Amino acid sequence: MKIRVGVFFGGKSVEHEVSVISGLQAFNSFNREKYEPVPIYITKENEFYTGEAISDIANYKNIPELLKKSTRVFLMNEQGKVQLIQYPVKKFGSSVVAEIDVAFPVVHGANVEDGSLQGFLRHYNIPLAGCDVMASAVTMDKYVMKTVLKDNDIPVLDCVTLNVKEYQRDEAAAFARIEGRITYPVIVKPVNLGSSVGIKIAKDRDGLIEALEYAFTFGPKVLVERAIMNLREINCAVLGDYEEAAASECEEPVSSDEILSYEDKYVAGSKTGSEGMRTAKRELPANLTPQKREEIREMAVKTFQVLNCSGVSRIDFMIDKDTDQVYVNEINPIPGSLAFYLWEALGKPYAELLDDMVKLALKREREEKNMLTSFDSNILQNANLSGAKGVKK
């Protein structure tokens, strides 16, 4: 019997469109002899839709028309089976549209990649591909991620965080705190977004004001760190879990400006803008010495496992060319296009990568079933609920 995989993509995120591209790439790459993938599109209002039309990228040029041709659904766990139920339900006959055995999120950005969707799916007790709730949340918060990595002797740049309320309340104090810790030029970015969204470099106070106000349009909290101007950016993906993990080939993205932009990642090199990270300009493999390549690949695996990731994540590195020092910049728990091109460079086809991710999801599910989640005793049998403090007696 084929394994039914629910491929979730879209969602309430500024990276919605990128997720649609990545999700459909994955959907189309599953081995149909082993898997029965089910496309599940999440609208920007967090509604779920499925159906044949959902699997065709051309239909997303007109989403209102796409939804008219598709079936809105919700999830239900019925006797251990996770079902997609048509909404509104039918008055007569079955409203079950499909059943899924594994949930496979291919989502990017806040409100989905940050543990929100993962927590929702875990509620239904369904095996989940990729990072769990905690790892998703930690990796998507750049400040928390840096704190965990620094505590484990993995090199990261020092930073300052700032929320929009404290900035509005006392701009002078905010500037003093930033400039007291970090020298210009600095880079400002939203604390929990990916795909280079909301990022600007500031070379002076005026630039800092502009960068802060820009970043705050994407989120209430930002991170400020030193900008390495003589920079090489190197990316490396990792596949595995806490027990065993392996690094992919390394790439060096080609930027059209001082920082790698959203357009560099998803539009440059693509005539249609619908091919995700696959067509971004890059050197693959990156032009690195064997020693530097292995240093980065080893650091990628250590970063992945320290953050308790699972499935496939991509770690983005910075090399300060003036010192040859390597720093972890950020980690993408669900990278664009699942970074499949970094594995193809080592001879692993995309279908095999997806197969490995499903196996890891099923492995984690088996391990979690052996964990205690309840006790035999029932304290409610003797609880006195007649008074306000009854539960404590």
C-alpha positions as CSV (number, residue, x, y, z in Angstrom):
1,M,0.0,0.0,0.0
2,K,1.3,3.5,-0.9
3,I,2.1,6.0,1.8
4,R,-0.3,8.9,1.6
5,V,1.6,12.2,2.1
6,G,-0.2,15.4,2.7
7,V,2.0,18.2,1.2
8,F,1.2,21.5,3.0
9,F,2.2,24.8,1.4
10,G,1.2,28.4,1.3
11,G,0.0,30.1,4.5
12,K,-0.3,33.5,6.2
13,S,3.3,34.6,5.4
14,V,5.1,37.2,3.3
15,E,6.8,34.1,1.8
16,H,3.5,32.6,0.7
17,E,4.3,32.5,-3.0
18,V,7.7,31.0,-2.5
19,S,6.1,28.3,-0.4
20,V,3.7,27.5,-3.2
21,I,6.6,27.0,-5.6
22,S,8.6,24.8,-3.2
23,G,5.5,22.8,-2.2
24,L,4.5,22.0,-5.7
25,Q,8.1,21.1,-6.6
26,A,8.1,18.6,-3.8
27,F,4.6,17.3,-4.7
28,N,5.7,16.6,-8.3
29,S,8.9,14.9,-7.2
30,F,7.5,12.2,-4.9
31,N,8.0,8.6,-6.2
32,R,4.5,7.7,-7.3
33,E,5.3,3.9,-7.0
34,K,5.8,4.3,-3.3
35,Y,3.8,7.5,-2.4
36,E,0.4,9.0,-3.0
37,P,1.0,12.8,-2.4
38,V,-2.0,14.9,-1.6
39,P,-1.6,18.7,-2.3
40,I,-3.0,20.9,0.5
41,Y,-2.9,24.6,-0.2
42,I,-3.1,27.0,2.8
43,T,-4.5,30.4,1.8
44,K,-3.4,33.7,3.3
45,E,-6.4,33.4,5.5
46,N,-5.2,30.0,6.8
47,E,-8.0,28.0,5.0
48,F,-7.1,24.6,3.6
49,Y,-7.9,23.6,0.0
50,T,-7.2,20.4,-2.0
51,G,-8.1,19.0,-5.3
52,E,-6.5,18.4,-8.7
53,A,-6.4,22.1,-9.6
54,I,-4.3,22.8,-6.5
55,S,-1.4,20.8,-8.0
56,D,-1.0,23.0,-11.1
57,I,1.2,26.0,-10.6
58,A,-0.4,27.8,-13.6
59,N,-3.7,28.1,-11.6
60,Y,-2.1,30.3,-9.0
61,K,-2.1,33.3,-11.4
62,N,-5.8,33.6,-10.4
63,I,-6.3,32.3,-6.9
64,P,-10.0,33.2,-6.5
65,E,-10.7,31.1,-9.6
66,L,-8.5,28.3,-8.3
67,L,-10.4,28.1,-5.0
68,K,-13.7,27.9,-6.9
69,K,-12.4,24.8,-8.6
70,S,-11.0,23.3,-5.4
71,T,-12.4,21.7,-2.2
72,R,-12.0,23.4,1.1
73,V,-11.2,20.9,3.9
74,F,-10.4,20.6,7.5
75,L,-8.5,17.9,9.4
76,M,-10.0,15.3,11.7
77,N,-8.4,12.4,13.5
78,E,-10.9,9.5,13.3
79,Q,-9.8,6.3,15.1
80,G,-6.2,7.0,14.4
81,K,-6.6,8.1,10.8
82,V,-6.1,11.7,9.8
83,Q,-8.8,12.6,7.3
84,L,-9.4,15.6,5.1
85,I,-13.1,16.5,5.5
86,Q,-15.0,18.6,3.0
87,Y,-16.2,22.0,4.4
88,P,-19.1,22.6,4.5
89,V,-19.9,18.9,5.1
90,K,-22.3,17.1,2.9
91,K,-25.9,16.6,4.2
92,F,-25.9,13.1,2.7
93,G,-23.0,10.7,2.0
94,S,-19.4,10.8,3.1
95,S,-17.5,14.1,3.4
96,V,-14.1,12.5,3.6
97,V,-12.0,13.8,0.7
98,A,-8.8,11.9,1.5
99,E,-6.7,10.3,4.2
100,I,-3.1,11.1,4.9
101,D,-0.5,9.0,6.7
102,V,2.3,11.6,7.0
103,A,2.2,15.4,7.1
104,F,4.9,17.1,4.9
105,P,5.0,20.9,5.5
106,V,6.8,22.9,2.8
107,V,6.1,26.3,4.2
108,H,8.3,29.4,4.6
109,G,8.2,32.3,7.0
110,A,6.4,33.5,10.1
111,N,3.1,32.0,11.1
112,V,3.9,28.7,9.4
113,E,7.6,27.7,9.4
114,D,8.1,28.9,13.0
115,G,6.3,26.0,14.7
116,S,2.8,27.3,14.3
117,L,1.8,24.8,11.6
118,Q,3.9,22.1,13.2
119,G,2.0,22.4,16.5
120,F,-1.3,22.3,14.7
121,L,-0.3,19.1,12.9
122,R,1.0,17.5,16.0
123,H,-2.4,18.0,17.6
124,Y,-3.7,15.4,15.1
125,N,-1.0,12.8,16.1
126,I,0.2,12.5,12.6
127,P,3.9,11.8,11.7
128,L,5.5,15.1,10.7
129,A,8.3,15.5,8.3
130,G,11.0,18.1,9.1
131,C,11.7,20.0,12.4
132,D,9.4,19.6,15.4
133,V,7.6,22.5,17.1
134,M,10.5,23.5,19.4
135,A,13.3,23.3,16.7
136,S,11.1,25.2,14.3
137,A,10.5,28.0,16.8
138,V,14.1,28.2,17.9
139,T,15.6,28.2,14.4
140,M,13.2,30.8,13.1
141,D,14.0,33.3,15.9
142,K,17.4,34.6,14.9
143,Y,18.3,35.9,18.3
144,V,17.3,32.7,20.2
145,M,19.2,30.7,17.5
146,K,22.3,32.8,18.0
147,T,22.1,32.4,21.8
148,V,21.9,28.6,21.6
149,L,24.7,28.4,19.1
150,K,27.0,30.7,21.1
151,D,26.4,28.6,24.2
152,N,27.7,25.6,22.2
153,D,30.8,27.4,20.9
154,I,29.6,27.8,17.4
155,P,30.7,31.2,16.0
156,V,28.0,33.8,15.4
157,L,28.2,37.6,15.2
158,D,27.2,39.6,18.3
159,C,23.9,41.4,18.0
160,V,21.3,43.7,19.6
161,T,17.6,43.1,19.5
162,L,15.0,45.9,19.5
163,N,11.2,45.8,19.6
164,V,9.1,48.5,17.9
165,K,7.5,49.8,21.1
166,E,10.8,50.5,22.8
167,Y,12.1,52.2,19.6
168,Q,9.0,54.4,19.4
169,R,9.1,55.2,23.1
170,D,12.8,56.4,23.1
171,E,14.6,56.5,19.8
172,A,17.7,58.1,21.4
173,A,18.1,55.3,23.9
174,A,17.7,52.7,21.1
175,F,20.4,54.3,19.0
176,A,22.7,54.6,22.0
177,R,22.3,50.9,22.8
178,I,22.9,49.8,19.2
179,E,25.9,52.2,18.6
180,G,27.4,51.3,22.0
181,R,27.6,47.6,21.1
182,I,28.1,47.6,17.3
183,T,30.1,49.8,15.0
184,Y,28.9,50.8,11.5
185,P,28.2,49.4,9.0
186,V,25.4,47.3,10.5
187,I,22.8,45.0,9.0
188,V,19.2,45.2,10.3
189,K,16.7,42.3,9.8
190,P,13.4,41.1,11.2
191,V,14.1,38.6,13.9
192,N,11.8,35.8,12.5
193,L,11.7,36.0,8.7
194,G,13.7,34.3,5.9
195,S,14.2,34.7,2.2
196,S,16.1,38.0,2.8
197,V,12.8,39.8,3.5
198,G,13.0,43.1,5.3
199,I,16.8,43.4,5.4
200,K,18.9,46.5,4.9
201,I,22.5,47.6,5.5
202,A,23.1,50.9,7.4
203,K,26.4,52.8,7.2
204,D,25.4,55.6,9.5
205,R,22.6,56.9,11.8
206,D,20.4,58.0,8.9
207,G,20.7,54.6,7.3
208,L,20.0,53.0,10.6
209,I,16.7,54.9,10.9
210,E,15.7,53.9,7.4
211,A,16.6,50.3,8.0
212,L,14.8,50.0,11.3
213,E,11.6,51.5,10.0
214,Y,11.7,49.2,7.0
215,A,12.3,46.1,9.1
216,F,9.6,47.0,11.5
217,T,7.1,46.9,8.6
218,F,7.6,43.1,8.6
219,G,7.6,42.4,12.3
220,P,7.6,43.9,15.8
221,K,11.1,42.8,16.7
222,V,14.4,43.3,14.8
223,L,18.0,42.2,15.1
224,V,21.0,44.4,14.4
225,E,24.5,43.1,13.9
226,R,27.8,44.1,12.4
227,A,27.8,44.0,8.6
228,I,30.7,42.1,7.1
229,M,31.5,44.1,4.0
230,N,34.3,42.0,2.6
231,L,32.1,38.9,2.6
232,R,31.5,35.5,1.1
233,E,28.2,33.8,1.6
234,I,28.2,30.0,1.6
235,N,25.2,27.7,2.1
236,C,25.2,24.1,3.1
237,A,22.2,21.8,3.8
238,V,22.0,19.0,6.3
239,L,19.8,15.8,6.2
240,G,19.2,13.7,9.3
241,D,18.2,14.0,12.9
242,Y,19.7,14.2,16.4
243,E,21.2,10.7,16.0
244,E,22.8,10.8,12.5
245,A,23.1,13.7,10.0
246,A,25.1,14.4,6.8
247,A,26.0,17.6,5.0
248,S,25.3,18.4,1.4
249,E,27.6,20.1,-1.2
250,C,28.3,23.8,-0.5
251,E,27.2,26.6,-2.8
252,E,28.1,30.3,-3.0
253,P,25.1,32.4,-4.0
254,V,25.8,35.3,-6.4
255,S,24.4,38.6,-5.2
256,S,23.5,41.6,-7.3
257,D,24.1,44.0,-4.4
258,E,25.7,44.2,-1.0
259,I,23.3,41.6,0.4
260,L,21.6,38.6,-1.2
261,S,18.0,39.8,-2.0
262,Y,14.7,38.1,-2.4
263,E,15.0,38.7,-6.1
264,D,18.5,37.2,-6.2
265,K,17.1,34.0,-4.6
266,Y,13.8,33.5,-6.4
267,V,13.6,35.7,-9.6
268,A,17.1,36.0,-11.1
269,G,17.9,33.2,-13.5
270,S,14.2,32.2,-13.9
271,K,12.1,33.4,-16.9
272,T,8.9,32.6,-15.1
273,G,9.8,33.2,-11.4
274,S,8.1,29.8,-10.7
275,E,11.2,27.6,-10.2
276,G,12.2,28.6,-6.7
277,M,15.8,28.4,-5.5
278,R,16.8,26.0,-8.3
279,T,17.5,28.7,-10.8
280,A,19.1,31.3,-8.5
281,K,22.5,32.4,-9.5
282,R,25.2,30.4,-7.7
283,E,28.5,28.7,-7.8
284,L,27.9,25.0,-7.2
285,P,30.1,23.6,-5.8
286,A,31.5,26.7,-4.1
287,N,35.1,27.5,-4.9
288,L,36.5,26.5,-1.5
289,T,39.7,24.7,-0.4
290,P,39.1,21.1,0.7
291,Q,39.9,22.2,4.3
292,K,37.4,25.1,4.3
293,R,34.7,23.0,2.6
294,E,35.0,20.4,5.4
295,E,35.1,23.0,8.1
296,I,31.8,24.5,6.9
297,R,30.2,21.0,6.4
298,E,31.2,19.9,9.9
299,M,29.9,23.2,11.4
300,A,26.7,22.7,9.5
301,V,26.1,19.3,11.0
302,K,26.9,20.5,14.5
303,T,24.6,23.5,14.1
304,F,21.8,21.2,12.8
305,Q,22.1,18.8,15.7
306,V,22.6,21.4,18.5
307,L,19.3,23.0,17.4
308,N,17.7,19.5,17.4
309,C,16.6,19.8,13.7
310,S,15.2,16.9,11.7
311,G,14.6,16.3,8.0
312,V,16.4,18.8,5.8
313,S,17.6,22.3,6.8
314,R,19.9,24.7,5.1
315,I,22.6,26.6,7.1
316,D,23.8,29.9,5.7
317,F,27.4,30.9,6.5
318,M,29.4,34.1,6.2
319,I,33.2,34.2,5.7
320,D,34.9,37.4,6.6
321,K,37.5,37.5,3.8
322,D,39.7,39.9,5.9
323,T,40.1,37.3,8.7
324,D,39.0,34.0,7.0
325,Q,36.7,33.5,10.0
326,V,33.5,31.5,9.3
327,Y,30.2,32.5,11.1
328,V,26.8,30.9,11.1
329,N,24.4,33.5,9.7
330,E,21.1,31.7,10.0
331,I,19.4,28.4,9.6
332,N,16.4,27.7,7.4
333,P,14.4,24.8,9.0
334,I,12.4,24.4,5.7
335,P,14.7,25.9,3.0
336,G,13.4,27.1,-0.4
337,S,13.0,24.2,-2.8
338,L,14.1,22.0,0.2
339,A,17.6,22.7,-1.1
340,F,17.3,19.6,-3.3
341,Y,19.9,21.0,-5.8
342,L,22.6,20.9,-3.1
343,W,21.9,17.1,-2.8
344,E,21.7,16.5,-6.5
345,A,25.3,17.9,-6.7
346,L,26.3,14.8,-4.5
347,G,24.3,12.4,-6.6
348,K,21.1,12.2,-4.5
349,P,18.0,12.7,-6.6
350,Y,15.1,14.8,-5.2
351,A,12.8,11.8,-5.0
352,E,15.4,10.0,-2.8
353,L,15.7,13.1,-0.6
354,L,11.9,13.2,0.0
355,D,12.0,9.5,0.7
356,D,14.6,10.0,3.4
357,M,12.6,12.8,5.0
358,V,9.5,10.6,5.2
359,K,11.5,7.8,6.8
360,L,12.8,10.2,9.4
361,A,9.3,11.4,10.2
362,L,8.1,7.8,10.7
363,K,11.2,7.0,12.8
364,R,10.4,9.9,15.1
365,E,6.8,8.8,15.4
366,R,7.9,5.3,16.4
367,E,10.3,6.8,19.1
368,E,7.6,9.1,20.5
369,K,5.1,6.2,20.8
370,N,7.5,4.7,23.3
371,M,7.5,7.8,25.5
372,L,5.2,8.1,28.5
373,T,2.5,10.7,28.0
374,S,0.2,9.9,30.9
375,F,0.0,8.2,34.3
376,D,-2.3,5.4,35.4
377,S,-3.5,7.3,38.5
378,N,-6.5,9.6,38.1
379,I,-6.3,12.4,40.6
380,L,-9.7,13.7,39.5
381,Q,-11.3,10.7,41.3
382,N,-10.6,12.2,44.7
383,A,-10.5,15.9,43.8
384,N,-12.8,18.2,45.8
385,L,-14.0,20.8,43.3
386,S,-16.6,22.3,45.6
387,G,-14.4,25.2,46.8
388,A,-12.1,27.6,45.0
389,K,-9.0,25.8,46.3
390,G,-10.4,22.3,46.0
391,V,-7.9,21.1,43.4
392,K,-5.0,21.9,45.8
393,K,-6.4,20.0,48.8
